[in-house]
Amino acid sequence: MQTTIERQEVKVEKFNYFVNGEYKQSKTEKYNEVCNPSTGEVEGLVPCCTEEEVMEAIQAAKTAFPAWSATPVIKRSQVLYKIRQLIEENIEELTLLVAKEHGKVLDEAKGDVLKAKEGTELACQIPTQMMGDSLMNVSNGVDTVLYRESIGVFAGIVPFNFPAMIPMGWMAPGAIAAGNTVVLKVSSATPRTALRMVELYKEAGVPDGVINVVTCSRNEAEIFLTHEDVRGITFVGTTNVGKHIYSTAAAHGKRVQCLCEAKNHALVLKDAAVERSAAGILNAAFGCAGERCMALPVVAVEEEIADELVSAIVKLAKEVKVGPAYHSDSTLGPVVDAKHKANVLKWIEKGIEEGADLILDGRDVKVEGFENGFYIGPTIFDNVTDEMTIGQKEIFGPVLCIKRVKNFEDGLAKMNANPFANGSIIYTQSGYYAREFSKRTHGGMVGVNVGIPVPVGVFPFSGHKNSFFGDLHCLGKDAVRFFTESKCVTTRWFDDEEKKNTKVSTWDGTM
């Protein structure tokens, strides 16, 4: 795999949208710039698809649904196996695409693609996952069978931060394997990976119209929330938008799962393995430049070891190599674009204004030869208090806040006071406190000495509170239930005596 890209004249590419098995040029006059965050250079223009083009994608998915849902589940599974194979065969190309358009360093970018492969592998298991239940002789001569059936058109509204994993790991594979069809509204900042991967779906034998990809603004995306042919929506993004999508789409009778913001905390007890905990915290706080809802932006540490832990984290943070995402020696790449960089810098200024101690400042980091890239180095605030917004709201950048707490109970209370509850972590060698923490934390995904407690995809991505709106989570058995609906068939067959019976009870023999 190429790990270093030489600087050369940049060719700006104009992207299309993908509907009914082919790329189409949009009729819009509005295009958004797609940057390489490592260089700051514009490398593409992505269309803001018109309302008519979004509805065209929905219609294509609706038209494709009857034949695809009628395709035997084993055959659908075989198509997913082929998709998995093609992801493996093209993993180096896809990794570089993610690195170039998002700014993840190579290991992180490859992990993004591998998570898409993991979601595809789970979808390959759909024949056993869609199996229903049955019970013979539930009443005299009566049998009942529960089937799981496809539903229809699903929309996926995708954020910028995981160009492969979220659309092509969390959304498309499960929906398609279950016999549904999909319209993905991918991020205009990072559209290239999904637009490339949809080619692999077509190559694998996914019929035209089963998967469609558009880019548009929030105005056009509103169509998904009310369109009568869209049966369900998966959204990943900010909490305010998630609340709007959930309330609007649910009011229109749609299935909805909205995965939203987070402010994950780690509680570090005085018996923790300090050096190893610091390494885990560093990875969790600054990996993917902090642009993930399972990042670790806050550490609550017992006062007795706070100085030691903070010193260890700062030492490791100073060793981080900030550089272009596709250089093999870079360990921290840029944030996604200039606007997001400006927003993170405002948060750092906010922390200073609120009186937190800025003990490591990443604002002035310079990368030689890439001065126009969107770089922010590891940034650490100490002595963050409950009143400071930097310790309460999502920053989505490489910024770590240290809160010093008296003990376990004080730390747990501060964590649980936060309105978000995606993940929570404890670093300790105490089985008792680990168990107490696991029971009492509000976080839906809990790590015991694990800085990024995202479970493998056979389990759900189970955020709580203002981090999630819906009933069924993404991935795991929840995903199978979300993408299917149950149908119960109750059957009886008449023997010779019953054939003569002219009187039928109110419950027709089912009680």
C-alpha positions in Angstrom: 0.0 0.0 0.0 1.2 3.5 -0.8 1.9 5.2 2.6 3.2 8.6 1.3 1.7 10.8 -1.3 3.9 13.2 -3.1 2.6 16.8 -3.5 1.5 17.4 -7.0 -1.0 19.6 -8.9 -4.4 18.8 -7.6 -7.2 17.8 -10.0 -10.6 18.8 -8.8 -13.1 16.0 -9.4 -16.8 16.5 -9.8 -18.8 13.8 -8.1 -22.1 12.3 -9.2 -24.8 10.6 -7.1 -25.7 6.9 -7.4 -29.3 5.8 -8.2 -30.8 2.6 -9.6 -27.4 1.1 -10.3 -25.7 4.0 -12.0 -23.9 7.3 -11.4 -25.9 10.3 -12.5 -24.9 13.9 -12.9 -27.0 16.2 -10.7 -29.0 19.0 -12.1 -28.3 21.1 -9.1 -26.4 24.4 -9.3 -25.1 24.0 -5.7 -21.9 22.0 -5.1 -19.9 21.6 -1.9 -16.2 21.4 -1.7 -14.5 18.2 -0.7 -11.1 18.8 0.9 -8.1 16.8 1.6 -7.7 17.7 5.3 -4.0 16.9 5.3 -3.3 19.5 2.7 -6.3 21.8 3.0 -6.7 21.6 -0.8 -10.0 21.2 -2.5 -10.0 17.9 -4.4 -13.6 17.5 -5.3 -17.1 19.0 -5.7 -20.1 17.1 -4.5 -23.6 17.9 -5.5 -26.4 19.2 -3.3 -28.9 16.9 -4.9 -32.3 18.4 -5.7 -35.6 17.3 -4.0 -36.5 15.6 -7.2 -33.2 13.6 -7.2 -33.8 12.5 -3.6 -37.3 11.4 -4.4 -35.9 9.6 -7.5 -33.6 7.6 -5.2 -36.5 6.7 -2.9 -38.6 5.6 -5.9 -35.7 3.4 -7.2 -35.5 1.7 -3.8 -39.3 1.3 -3.7 -39.3 -0.3 -7.2 -36.5 -2.7 -6.3 -38.0 -3.8 -3.0 -40.6 -6.5 -4.2 -38.1 -8.5 -6.1 -35.2 -8.2 -3.6 -37.4 -9.0 -0.6 -38.7 -12.1 -2.5 -35.1 -13.2 -3.2 -34.4 -16.3 -0.9 -32.5 -15.2 2.2 -29.7 -17.7 1.4 -29.1 -16.0 -1.9 -29.1 -12.6 -0.3 -26.5 -13.9 2.2 -24.4 -15.1 -0.7 -24.4 -11.6 -2.2 -23.2 -10.3 1.2 -20.4 -12.8 1.3 -19.3 -11.5 -2.1 -19.4 -7.9 -0.8 -17.2 -9.0 2.1 -14.7 -10.6 -0.3 -14.5 -7.4 -2.4 -13.9 -5.2 0.6 -11.0 -7.5 1.5 -9.6 -7.4 -2.0 -9.8 -3.5 -2.1 -9.0 -2.8 1.5 -5.8 -0.9 0.8 -7.5 1.4 -1.8 -10.4 2.0 0.6 -8.0 2.7 3.5 -6.3 5.4 1.5 -9.6 6.9 0.5 -10.7 7.2 4.1 -7.3 8.7 5.1 -7.4 11.2 2.3 -11.0 12.4 2.7 -11.3 12.3 6.5 -7.9 12.6 7.9 -7.6 9.4 9.9 -4.1 8.1 10.1 -3.6 4.8 8.2 -4.2 2.4 11.1 -7.4 4.2 12.0 -8.5 4.4 8.4 -8.0 0.7 8.0 -9.9 0.1 11.1 -12.8 2.1 9.7 -12.9 -0.2 6.7 -12.5 -3.3 8.8 -15.5 -2.3 10.8 -17.5 -2.0 7.6 -16.3 -5.6 6.8 -17.3 -6.7 10.3 -20.8 -5.3 9.7 -21.0 -7.1 6.4 -19.9 -10.4 8.0 -22.7 -10.1 10.6 -25.1 -9.5 7.7 -23.9 -12.7 6.1 -25.4 -14.5 9.1 -28.9 -13.3 8.2 -30.4 -16.7 7.5 -30.1 -17.8 11.1 -30.8 -14.3 12.5 -34.1 -14.0 10.7 -35.3 -17.4 11.9 -38.5 -17.0 13.8 -40.2 -19.1 16.5 -42.9 -21.8 16.5 -45.0 -23.7 18.9 -47.0 -26.8 18.1 -50.4 -27.4 19.7 -50.7 -23.9 21.4 -54.3 -24.9 21.7 -55.9 -28.2 20.7 -54.9 -28.8 17.1 -53.6 -25.2 16.7 -50.0 -24.3 15.8 -48.3 -20.9 15.6 -45.3 -19.8 13.7 -43.6 -16.4 13.9 -41.8 -15.2 10.8 -39.5 -12.2 10.4 -40.1 -10.3 7.2 -38.6 -7.5 5.2 -40.2 -4.1 5.6 -39.4 -1.7 2.7 -37.2 1.3 2.0 -34.8 2.5 4.7 -32.9 5.8 4.8 -29.5 6.2 6.3 -28.4 9.7 7.2 -24.6 9.5 7.6 -22.1 11.8 9.4 -18.6 12.7 8.3 -16.5 10.9 10.8 -16.6 7.2 9.7 -17.0 7.2 5.9 -16.8 3.4 5.7 -18.1 1.9 9.0 -21.3 3.8 9.4 -22.9 3.7 6.0 -21.4 0.4 4.8 -21.1 -1.4 8.2 -23.9 -0.2 10.4 -26.6 0.7 7.8 -26.5 -0.9 4.4 -25.5 -4.5 5.1 -28.1 -5.3 7.7 -30.9 -3.6 5.9 -30.1 -5.2 2.6 -29.5 -8.7 4.0 -32.9 -8.5 5.7 -34.5 -7.9 2.2 -35.0 -4.2 2.4 -33.7 -1.5 0.1 -31.7 1.6 1.1 -31.1 5.2 0.3 -27.9 6.6 2.0 -27.6 10.3 2.4 -23.8 10.5 2.9 -21.8 13.4 4.3 -20.8 16.0 1.7 -17.5 16.4 3.5 -16.5 12.7 3.2 -18.5 11.1 0.3 -15.8 9.4 -1.7 -15.6 6.1 0.3 -19.3 5.3 0.2 -19.5 6.3 -3.5 -16.6 3.8 -4.2 -18.0 1.1 -2.0 -21.4 1.2 -3.7 -19.6 0.1 -6.8 -18.4 -3.0 -4.9 -22.1 -3.7 -4.0 -23.0 -3.6 -7.7 -20.1 -5.8 -8.6 -21.1 -8.3 -5.9 -24.5 -8.7 -7.6 -26.7 -6.3 -5.6 -29.6 -5.5 -8.0 -30.1 -2.0 -9.3 -32.1 0.2 -6.9 -31.4 -1.9 -3.8 -28.8 0.6 -2.6 -28.7 4.3 -3.6 -26.4 7.1 -2.5 -27.1 10.8 -2.6 -25.5 13.9 -1.2 -27.7 16.9 -0.2 -28.4 19.5 2.4 -30.6 19.1 5.5 -33.4 20.7 3.6 -33.6 17.9 1.0 -33.0 15.3 3.7 -36.2 16.4 5.4 -38.0 14.4 2.6 -36.9 11.1 4.3 -38.7 12.0 7.5 -42.2 12.4 6.0 -42.1 10.5 2.7 -44.7 7.7 2.8 -42.5 5.2 1.0 -39.7 5.4 3.6 -40.4 2.9 6.3 -37.4 3.5 8.6 -34.5 5.8 9.3 -31.1 5.4 10.9 -29.4 8.7 11.8 -25.9 9.4 13.3 -25.1 13.0 14.2 -25.8 15.8 16.6 -28.4 15.5 19.4 -30.5 18.5 18.3 -30.9 17.1 14.8 -31.4 13.6 16.2 -34.3 14.8 18.4 -35.9 16.5 15.4 -35.5 13.4 13.2 -36.8 11.1 15.9 -39.9 13.2 16.7 -40.8 14.0 13.1 -40.2 10.6 11.6 -41.8 8.7 14.4 -44.9 11.0 14.2 -45.1 9.8 10.5 -45.1 6.2 11.6 -41.5 5.3 10.8 -39.1 3.2 12.6 -36.3 5.4 13.9 -32.9 5.0 15.5 -30.9 8.1 16.2 -27.3 7.8 17.5 -26.2 11.2 18.8 -23.6 13.1 20.8 -21.6 11.9 23.7 -19.4 13.2 26.5 -17.8 9.9 27.7 -16.0 9.9 31.0 -13.4 7.6 32.5 -13.1 7.2 36.3 -9.5 6.4 37.3 -9.2 5.0 40.9 -6.1 5.2 43.0 -5.4 1.5 42.6 -5.3 1.8 38.8 -2.2 0.8 36.8 -1.2 4.3 36.1 1.2 3.9 33.1 -1.1 1.5 31.3 -4.2 3.5 32.1 -2.5 6.7 30.7 -1.7 4.9 27.5 -5.3 3.7 27.1 -6.6 7.2 27.9 -4.2 8.8 25.3 -5.5 6.4 22.6 -9.1 7.0 23.5 -8.9 10.7 23.8 -6.8 11.6 20.7 -7.4 8.7 18.3 -9.3 9.7 15.2 -8.5 13.3 16.3 -11.3 12.9 18.9 -13.9 12.9 16.1 -15.9 9.9 17.3 -18.8 9.6 19.7 -16.9 6.9 21.6 -13.9 9.1 22.2 -12.8 9.8 25.7 -12.8 13.6 26.3 -13.1 13.6 30.1 -11.1 11.8 32.8 -12.2 11.9 36.4 -9.3 10.9 38.6 -9.0 10.4 42.3 -7.0 13.2 43.8 -4.3 11.0 45.4 -3.0 9.9 42.0 -4.1 12.8 39.9 -0.6 14.5 39.5 1.0 11.2 38.6 -1.6 10.3 36.0 -1.7 13.7 34.5 2.1 13.8 34.2 2.0 10.4 32.5 -0.7 11.4 30.0 1.1 14.7 29.1 4.4 12.8 28.6 2.8 10.4 26.1 0.8 13.2 24.4 4.0 15.1 23.7 5.3 12.0 21.8 2.3 12.0 19.4 3.4 12.5 15.8 1.1 15.0 14.1 1.2 14.7 10.4 -0.6 13.9 7.1 -3.0 11.0 7.5 -1.4 8.9 4.8 2.2 9.2 6.1 3.1 5.9 7.8 4.7 7.6 10.8 1.8 9.9 11.6 -0.1 9.0 14.8 -2.5 12.0 14.8 -4.0 13.3 11.6 -5.9 16.5 10.9 -9.6 17.2 11.7 -12.0 17.0 8.8 -12.2 20.5 7.5 -11.5 24.2 8.2 -14.9 24.9 9.7 -14.5 22.0 12.2 -11.0 23.1 13.1 -12.3 26.6 13.8 -15.1 25.2 16.0 -12.6 23.1 18.1 -10.3 26.1 18.5 -13.3 28.1 19.8 -13.8 25.4 22.4 -10.2 25.6 23.5 -10.6 29.4 23.9 -13.8 28.7 25.9 -11.9 26.4 28.2 -9.3 29.1 28.9 -12.1 31.7 29.5 -13.8 29.4 31.9 -10.6 29.1 34.0 -9.5 25.6 33.3 -5.7 25.1 33.3 -4.4 24.6 29.8 -1.4 22.3 30.4 -0.9 21.2 26.8 -1.8 23.5 24.0 -2.2 22.0 20.5 -3.4 25.1 18.7 -0.1 26.1 17.2 1.1 22.8 15.9 2.9 23.1 12.5 3.4 20.3 10.0 6.2 21.1 7.6 5.2 21.1 4.0 1.5 20.8 5.0 0.9 24.2 6.6 -2.6 24.5 5.2 -3.8 21.3 6.6 -6.4 21.3 9.4 -4.1 20.2 12.3 -4.7 20.5 16.0 -2.3 18.8 18.4 -3.2 17.0 21.6 -4.7 19.5 24.0 -5.2 18.9 27.7 -7.1 20.9 30.3 -6.6 20.2 34.0 -8.8 21.2 37.0 -12.0 21.2 34.9 -15.0 21.8 37.2 -18.6 20.9 36.9 -19.6 24.4 36.0 -17.4 24.5 32.9 -19.1 23.7 29.6 -15.9 22.2 28.1 -16.3 19.3 30.5 -20.0 18.8 29.8 -20.6 19.3 26.0 -19.2 17.5 23.1 -16.2 19.1 21.5 -15.4 16.4 18.9 -11.7 17.1 18.7 -8.4 16.2 20.3 -9.2 17.9 23.6 -9.0 16.1 26.9 -10.4 17.5 30.2 -9.2 16.3 33.6 -11.6 16.4 36.6 -10.2 15.7 40.0 -12.5 13.8 42.3 -12.5 12.8 45.9 -13.4 9.1 45.6 -15.4 6.6 43.7 -18.8 8.0 44.7 -17.8 11.5 43.8 -16.5 10.5 40.4 -19.5 8.3 39.6 -21.9 11.1 40.6 -20.1 13.6 38.3 -20.2 11.2 35.4 -23.9 10.3 35.8 -24.8 14.0 36.0 -23.9 14.4 32.3 -26.9 14.4 29.9 -25.1 12.0 27.6 -24.5 8.4 28.2 -22.9 6.6 25.3 -19.9 5.1 27.0 -18.2 5.2 30.4 -15.0 3.7 31.6 -13.3 2.8 34.9 -9.6 2.1 35.4 -9.1 0.0 38.5 -7.8 -3.3 39.8 -10.7 -3.7 42.1 -13.3 -6.2 41.1 -15.7 -4.8 43.6 -15.5 -1.2 42.2 -15.6 -2.5 38.7 -18.8 -4.4 39.4 -20.4 -1.4 41.2 -19.4 0.9 38.4 -20.9 -1.5 35.7 -24.2 -1.7 37.6 -24.5 2.0 38.5 -23.1 4.0 35.6 -25.5 5.5 33.1 -23.3 4.7 30.1 -24.8 2.2 27.7 -21.3 0.8 26.7 -19.1 0.2 29.7 -15.3 -0.3 29.7 -13.4 -1.8 32.6 -9.8 -0.9 31.8 -10.9 -0.5 28.2 -10.7 3.0 26.8 -13.0 2.6 23.8 -15.7 0.2 25.0 -17.4 -0.4 21.7 -18.5 -4.0 21.7 -18.1 -6.2 18.6 -21.0 -6.0 16.3 -22.8 -9.1 17.6 -23.8 -6.8 20.4 -25.7 -3.5 20.0 -24.1 -0.1 20.0 -26.2 0.8 23.0 -26.0 4.5 23.9 -28.5 6.0 26.5 -30.0 9.3 27.5 -29.3 12.1 25.1 -26.9 9.9 23.1 -29.7 7.8 21.6 -33.3 8.1 20.6 -35.3 5.1 19.6 -36.2 1.6 20.9 -33.9 -0.7 19.0 -30.1 0.0 18.8 -27.7 -0.3 15.9 -26.0 -3.7 15.3 -26.5 -7.0 17.2 -29.9 -8.6 17.5 -31.5 -5.2 17.8 -30.5 -4.4 14.2 -32.2 -7.6 13.0 -35.4 -6.6 14.8 -35.1 -3.0 13.5 -34.8 -4.1 9.9 -37.6 -6.7 10.0 -41.1 -7.0 11.3 -42.7 -10.1 12.8 -45.7 -11.9 11.5 -47.5 -14.7 13.4 -49.3 -17.4 11.5 -51.8 -19.5 13.5 -53.0 -22.7 11.8 -55.4 -25.5 12.5 -56.4 -28.5 10.3 -59.8 -30.2 10.7 -60.1 -33.9 11.4 -63.2 -35.7 10.1 -65.2 -34.9 13.3 -64.3 -31.2 13.3 -65.4 -30.9 9.7 -69.0 -31.5 10.8 -68.9 -28.9 13.6 -71.2 -25.9 12.8 -70.6 -24.0 16.0 -67.4 -21.9 16.5 -66.4 -20.3 19.8 -65.6 -16.6 20.0 -61.9 -17.3 20.0 -62.2 -20.0 17.4 -60.4 -22.6 19.4 -57.3 -20.6 20.2 -57.9 -20.4 23.9 
